[in-house]
Structure formats: C-alpha cells, structure tokens
Amino acid sequence: MYDELLENITLANSAGVYLDHASGTNLRNSASKVLNQLVGTDILADPNRLYLSAVATRDLIEFSRARVGEFFDVAGRQVIFTSSASEAISQAVYDAAIKCQNNGNIIISKTEHSAVKKSAVNFSKIFSHRVIELNVDSLGTIDLDQLSDLLKEIYSKNTSGRNPVALVAIQYANHEIGTKQPIARVSELCSEYRIPLLIDLANSLSNDVIDLSQIDYTYLSLSGPKFGAPVGSGALIIKKNHVIISLINGSSQELRRRAGIENMYAIAGFGAAITELSDNDSLGSEVDRKFKHTLNLTESLASNPDVEFYGSAFERLSNLISFSVNGIQAGALTLQLDQMGVYIHSGSACSNEIDEPSYILEAIGKPEVSPIRVSVGWKTTDEEVRTFLDKFNEAVAILSKYRH
C-alpha cells in the first residue's frame, strides 16, 4: 500500500507545474544528499548519551546548529531547532507572555500569520494580557504612527514600574501578498521602550536578501520547507544571553530549551539547506531569478483588465504575487488549473478552504475577496512560467462562459 501511495505522489509531482512554493518548496540538493545518507544508516543513536555513536549524532546536530548561526551571524547556542515555524512562534509568544505580569499587552498586526494571531490570543487568555492589532494600509504595510502613538499612550499611563508590553510580533513580509514591513523602524521603537520583538521570517528566508545587522530582535522564527529544508524542520533564534522558558517540557534536549529527542533527519537537512543557501552569492542570484519570474507573471497577467493585484509592487518578496480575476471565483480557477496540471493556491493562505475570504485582504480593504497566490521557487523555470500563463488564459476563457 505504501508503494502505491508513494508512486501516486511521484506521478503527481512529475505530471504538473507546481507554483505553490510559498507553501513548501523543492528540497535542496544538499539536504536531499544528507537525508539519503542518513536513511541508509542502520540506527541513529540518542545524541544525549555518552557512547561513541551518540557523540557522532550529537556532532551532526551541533554542526548544523553552527551553520544556521553563521548564516544569521549569531552564536550557535542562540539557535533552537523546532518542528516548524508555528512551533517556534508559539514558543516565543509563550516565553514573552509568561514573563510579563497580568494585564500586559501583546501587539501584532492585522495581517500576521495565524500562528502568531492564535498564539497571541491563546496565551493572552492564559496570562490575562490584551492583544492589540495594528492597522495596515491598502498595500498591507503596518501603520507605524499607530504603533508609535500606542506605545506612548501605554507607557504614559504605566505606573507599575514593570514593562506593560509583553511582546511586539511583526512578520518580515506577508505570506499572502508579499508586502515587506518596515522592520527597522519597528525595531527602533521596541528598543526605545525595551520591548521584546518577534520577527517572523517563515516565508522570507530565501525570498529576500535579509540584513538584520542593525535590527534589535528578541526572537526570529524560521520554517524549513519554505526554503528547501525537510518538512518537519524549523528553528527559533533568540537574542544573545536571552534565557527562554521552555514551552515543551521534559528532558534536557536543545540545551534544556525544548524537550524531546531531536529529529536528526530534519535538523541535518535544515543545516545542509541553509549552508547551500549561503554559499558564494547563491541567495542574491536566487532572489534575482525569482524577481524575474514574478515580474514576467505580473506583466503578462496585467494585460487582462479583469486582473487586480494585491500588495506592494516594490517593497515585496521576490517569490509571490497575489491577485483576483473579476467575475471568476478563485476556487473555481484553482480547480480548473489543477485539471490542466497547474498547481497554485487560492483563498486565505492560512486556510485549507479554497474560497474562504482572506482576513489579510479584509485588512487592506478588500473584504469578501478570495485571492489567488502564485509563488515560484528556487527550481522554477521559464518554461513553467510560460506554461502557467498559457493554461491560465485557457482556464479564464473556459470559466468566463459561466460569469454571472
């Protein structure tokens, strides 16, 4: 039965054009090589033991940790491996929320990923905090004036002697419409008031040349499958000398910060993938290629007067575009393209429902719109982009017959 299921996956992947890389992209060559070598190993010993084979697996984990640290110019011990960006986010929000006394504030934007929004709401209920959502403009950029005024108001009324803001959580760029946020200014405001800052990099890592050298963050959340590491891999990077309160308790893995035996396969693949990304000018060249693809897509789709784009045309990630087609449901278009062997995403990026209205588009003033997201990856070719455009035009022509 497993053989049949695996064959179905192989056939589906080889038969079509995949342009949903913002959900998960191709496994990078170096990660694939490492995983194949590990799968061929008879047993991976518990890296927390003292015998020789255990020390060997521990060396593999720590080597991977160091590679991630080098990429972000931090010490390896600042890297905590997780199962996903969602787990990393939950850990960061929990740590910030539990350290702030009751009646504190967690500030996020209206367009944050659901992992941030739900973690903020759930932990605020537990620790009696308030969640405040910042507005965004029509392009999805947060209102910096609102943030500045809000902090002035909160701190002017604070007589407790403690920090009344537990956390500010802002994604580097939006996962659905691609708009980059003014992270540098957010960091300055957080530094001024000594507020912990969580920056969600889940969808940004390989899709922009990110410079955090002047950014004063407390937490960074990373997703492995978004940039070519194995599914089931992620990481949380914490500020130097920051002592974190563990969300997952038990034994002393991950330097006593995340209990549970380490997923050596995912960690080694994560380290290999990020090392490949950092080689020479690999990242810069990759970002340029992705911009070329999405610019081609945008210019070609713009010839259709019924297409409306969302997000910033300039301050955006390289890999994705978001749009709708007037008179055609996003779900219908997605299913029509699926029948033609082209795979894209529609609806809210945080949902499995293809026609669910997007809270992100609602925040930018487009309520009831279900967007279409096309995203390219590090292996996307010019031919795949051309195929998508041809099939898109065919699909629109078919569905136009059923317009109301």
N, C-alpha and C positions, 0 to 999 in steps of 0.2 A: 504493500500500500504506500509506503514512504517513497519507493522508487517512482510510482505513478505520480504522486503529488509533486515530487522534485522535478520530474520531467515536465509537468504542466507549467511550473514556474519558469523553467528554462525556455520552453516553447513560447510562453507569453512575452518574456523579455526579448527574445530574438525576433519576434514577429512584428513588433511595432516600433514607433518613435516615442520615446519616453521624454516628456518635457514637464516633469513634476519634481525637479531636483531640489526645490526648496523643502520638500517633504523628506527626501532622502536621496542621496546621490551615489554614483558608482563607487565601489570600494577601490581605493587607490592601490596601485601596483605593489608598492612596498608593504602595505597592510595585508594584501592577499598572499604575498610570499611568506610573511611571518606566520599568518594563520595556517597556511598549508604545512609549514614546518612543524608547528605546534600540534596540529591534528595528527600528524604522523608520529608524535611522541606517545609512548605507551601510557605514561602517567605523569601528571604534573603534581609534584609534592606540595603540601601545605607550606606556603612561604614563611609561615610564622614559627616553623620548627627549626632545630639547630643542626640537623644532619645535612650531609653534602648536597643531596638532590633538592632539599628545601631551600638551602642557601642559593642554589643556582636559580630557582624560580624567583626568589627574593631579588636577586641581582637584576633579573629581567624587568621586574616591576619598577625598581628604583632607577634603572637606566631609562625606562620610558618616562618616569616622573621628571627626571632631569631634562629630557628632551622637550617636554612641554614647558618646563620652567624657562629653558633657554629661549624658546620662541617668544615668550612674553617678558623676558628679561627679569625674571624673578627667581628666587631660590626654589629648588625642587620641593622642599618641605611645605611650601605655600600651595602646592597642588594636591587636591583631594580628588581621587578618582571616584566617580559615581556611575550609576546605571544609565543616566540620561541628564539632559539639561533640566527637565522637570524636577528630578530629584535634587539637583544642585540648587535650584531656585527655592524649593521647599526648605532645604537645609539652611540657606541664607536667611530667608524670611523668619524661620523659626528662631535662629540664633539672635537676630535683631529684636524680634518681638519679646522673647523671654527675658532679655536683658533690660528692657525698658519697663519701668513700673506702670501700674494700671493707668488708664486714661491718657495713653500716649497716642501718637499719630503715625500712620504709615501712608506715605504719599506715593501714588503711582499715576500713570497717565490713563486716559480712557481707551487707549489703543494697545495696551500691554497684552502680551500673550496670556492665554487663560491660565497657564501655570502660575504666573505672577498674580493675576487677579484673584484666583481662587485661594492661593496660599495666603495672600494678604487678608482676605475676608475670613478664612477659617481660623487663622492664628489670632486675628484681632478679636474674634469671639471668645477664644480661649483665654486671652490675656487682657481682655477689656480695653482694647485700643479702638481707634476710629480710623477708617480708611477714607482717604480723600483722593478723588480722581481729578487730575488736571485736564483742562480742555485742550483740544488741538484745533488748528486752523483747517482750511479746506484741502490742504496738501498733506495733513497729518502731522505737522510739526507742533510740538507742545508749546503752550503759552508760558514763556519764560517770565513775563511780567506777573502773571498769576502766581507762579511759584515764588517769585521774589516777594510779592505783597503778602502771600500766605505765610511765609516764614517770618516776615516782620511782625505780622499780627500775632502769630502763635507765641513768638519769643517775647513780645512786648507785654503779653499777659502772663508770662510764666514767672511765678514767684516761689516755685518749689525748690529751686536750686539744682534740679536734675534736668536732663535733656528731654524735652517734651515730644521730640520726633524720634521714633524708633528707627525709621528707615525711609529713604527715597529710592525707589526702584524704577529705572528708565531703561528701555532697550536701546541698544546702539542704533538699530534701524528696524523698521517694521517688517514683520514676517509676511504680511499680506499685500501691502502696497509698496514696500521697499524704501519709504522715506527715512532718511537718516536724521537723527536727533542732535541738537546742539549740546553734546555731551560735555564739552569743555566748560561751557558756562554753567551747566548743572553741577559739575564737579566743583567749580569755584564757589557756588552758593552753599553746597554741602560742607565744604572746607571751612567757610566763614562761620557756620553755625555748628561745626563739628558733628555733622550728621553722617551716619553710615550710608554708603551709596552702593547699590547693586546695579551693575550693568549687565544686561542680558545680551550675550554675543552669539546665541544659539544659531541664528540664521545669517550671521555676518562674517564668521571667521575666515572663510575662503572667498568671500564675495566683495571684499574691500581691503585696501591696504590700511590697516588699522594702526594708528600711533597712539599709544596710551602713556607715553613717557611723561606727559605733563598732566595726566589725569589722576586725581586722588580718589581712588575707589577703595571700597572695603571688600567687595565680592565681584567676581566675574563668573558667569555661568556659560558652559560650553556643551555643545552637542556633537557627538562623534559622527553619526550617519549623515549629518548635514554637510560635512566637508570631506567625507570619504573614508572615515574610520568605521569600524564594525557597528552594526546595530547592537544596542545594549551598552554602549560606551558613552561616557560624558565626564565632565570634570567641574569642580568648583575651585577657583583660585581665590585665595584670601590675602588680605593686606599683610605685610611683614609684621611679625610679632603679634598678630591677632590671634587670640585664644577663642576657639569656637566651641560652643556647647552642642554636642552631638545629637542629631535627630534620631539616628538608628543606634540603639544601644546593645551592648553585649560584650564581645571580646575586644581586643585592643588593635584591630587592624587599622590601616590607613593612619598610622601614628596616633592611635587612640581617638580618631575623629569620625570613623564610620565602621561600625561593627559588621561582621560577616566576612567569610573567606573571600579574598579578592578574585575577580573574574580575570584570570591571567590572559585569556584569549583577547578579550575586549581591550584590556589595558595595553598589551603589547601592540595590538593593531592600531590603537589610538596614538601611541608614541611613534610608531613607524609612519603613519599617515601625516602627522604634524611635522616630522622630520623631512619627509618628501616635500611638503609644502614650503619649508624654509630653505631648501637647497637653492643656492645662487639667487636668481631673480624669478624663481618659479611662481611665486604668488603674484608679483606685478604683471607678469606675462599672462597668467591665467585670468586675472581681473580684466585686462585689456581685451582678451578674446571674448569674454562674457559680455562686456560692454558692446563689442562689435555685433554680437548675435542679437542682443536685446534692442540695439539701435536699428538693426535691419528689420526686426519684427515690428517695432513701433512705426517706422516709416512706411512699411508695407500695409499694416493694418489701418493706418491713418487715412489711406486712400478711400476707405469705406466711411461715408458720412454718418453711419449709424453707430460707429465705434466711439465710445467715450473712455478715456484713460483716467486712472486714479493715482494719486501720489505725486511726489515731486519729479519733474523731468530732469533735474540736475543734481540735487542733493539726495542721491538714492543709491541703493545697492546695484551692483553690476548685473546680477543674475536673473532678475524677475521683472515682469510687467503685469499690471492689473488693469482690467478693462471690462466693459459690458457691451452688448450689442442690442441696440434699441429694438424692442419687439420680439426678442428671442430669449427664452429662459436659459440661464447659464447651465442648468442641469441637462436640459434637452440637447444643448450644443455639446456638452461634455460626453453624453452618451452616444450622440451621432458620430463624434470624432473617435470614440472608443471602437465603434463598429468599423471604422476605417483604419484602425490600427494606430491611432494617435492618442497618447495618454497625457492629460492635463488635469488640473484641479479646478473645481468651482465651488462656490458657496463660502461660508466662513472658513478661514484657514485653520481654525481650532475645532472644526466640527467634521463629522462624517457625513452630514446631510448635505447633498449637493446643491439644494435650492434654499438652504437656510439663510435668511438675511444676515448680513455681516454687521456685528457691533462696531467694527472698525469703520466701515462705510457710513454707518449711522453717526459715528462721532465726527466725521468730516462733512456731514450734512447731506448724506445720500441714504436716507432710511429706506428700507424695503428693497434695496438693491442686493442681488446675489452676484458677486463678481466672478470673473474668470481670471485665474492666475496661471501664467505660462512662465516656467523657470528653466533655465539652462544650467548645465553642469560642466565639470572640467573635461569631459569627454564628448560633449555635444559638437556635432559637425555642421558645416554649412549646408550639407545635403539634408540633414534632419530638419534644419530651419526651413529650407525650401519646401520640403515635403509637408511640414505643418502648414505653411501658408497656402499651398495648393489645396490640401484637404480642408482647411478652414473655409476657403472660398466655396468649395463644393458643399460643405455642410451648411453654410449660411444660405446658399441657394436652395437647398432642399427644405430647410426649416422655414424659409421666408414664405413658402406657399401656405403655411399654417398660421401666419401672423393674424392677430385679431384686427 
